Amino acid sequence: MEINKFIEDFEQQFESIEVGSVKPDSIFRNIKGWDSLTAMLVIDMMSEKYNTVISAEDLRKCQTVIELYKLTLNNNA
């Protein structure tokens, strides 16, 4: 799996976001539109598309999109 595909899936969880605006080192909590609903959508996306179950605590420990992506790699290693 590539980071670019993960970012594309991540961006789709937002109601309105400019495609391509999210980078691996983006601090996802600073992205316009990030809220608790988006957090739940991201958790669900990671479960459904990447077979990676994360908790709210796991999400709180992450700061950047690449950190979320690495959780999927660790789960699928």
C-alpha positions as CSV (number, residue, x, y, z in Angstrom):
1,M,0.0,0.0,0.0
2,E,1.2,3.5,-0.8
3,I,0.9,6.6,1.3
4,N,-0.7,8.5,-1.6
5,K,-3.7,6.0,-1.7
6,F,-4.1,6.3,2.0
7,I,-4.1,10.1,1.8
8,E,-6.7,10.0,-1.0
9,D,-8.9,7.8,1.2
10,F,-8.2,10.1,4.2
11,E,-9.3,13.2,2.2
12,Q,-12.5,11.6,1.2
13,Q,-13.6,11.6,4.9
14,F,-13.9,15.4,4.8
15,E,-17.0,17.2,3.6
16,S,-15.1,19.8,1.7
17,I,-11.4,19.7,1.2
18,E,-9.2,20.5,-1.7
19,V,-8.0,17.2,-3.2
20,G,-4.2,17.0,-2.9
21,S,-4.0,19.5,0.0
22,V,-3.1,16.9,2.6
23,K,0.5,15.8,2.8
24,P,2.1,13.0,4.8
25,D,3.4,15.5,7.4
26,S,0.1,17.4,7.6
27,I,-1.1,17.7,11.2
28,F,-4.6,16.3,10.7
29,R,-6.2,18.2,13.6
30,N,-5.3,21.4,11.9
31,I,-7.1,20.5,8.6
32,K,-10.2,22.6,8.1
33,G,-13.2,20.5,8.8
34,W,-11.5,18.2,11.3
35,D,-14.0,17.4,14.1
36,S,-15.2,14.4,16.1
37,L,-17.4,13.2,13.3
38,T,-14.4,13.2,10.9
39,A,-12.3,11.4,13.5
40,M,-15.0,8.6,13.6
41,L,-15.1,8.5,9.8
42,V,-11.3,8.1,9.7
43,I,-11.4,5.3,12.3
44,D,-14.1,3.6,10.3
45,M,-12.2,4.1,7.0
46,M,-9.0,2.5,8.5
47,S,-11.1,-0.5,9.7
48,E,-13.0,-1.0,6.5
49,K,-10.3,-0.3,3.9
50,Y,-7.1,-1.2,5.7
51,N,-8.3,-3.8,8.2
52,T,-6.8,-1.7,11.0
53,V,-8.8,-1.3,14.2
54,I,-7.7,1.8,16.1
55,S,-9.1,3.3,19.3
56,A,-9.8,6.9,20.0
57,E,-6.7,6.8,22.2
58,D,-4.6,5.5,19.3
59,L,-5.9,8.5,17.3
60,R,-5.1,10.9,20.1
61,K,-1.5,9.7,20.1
62,C,-1.0,10.5,16.4
63,Q,-0.3,14.0,15.1
64,T,0.3,13.6,11.4
65,V,-1.2,11.7,8.5
66,I,1.9,9.6,8.1
67,E,1.6,8.4,11.7
68,L,-1.9,7.2,10.9
69,Y,-0.6,5.5,7.8
70,K,2.1,3.8,9.8
71,L,-0.6,2.3,12.1
72,T,-1.9,0.5,9.0
73,L,1.5,-0.8,8.1
74,N,2.2,-2.1,11.6
75,N,-1.2,-3.9,11.6
76,N,-0.6,-5.5,8.3
77,A,3.1,-6.4,8.8
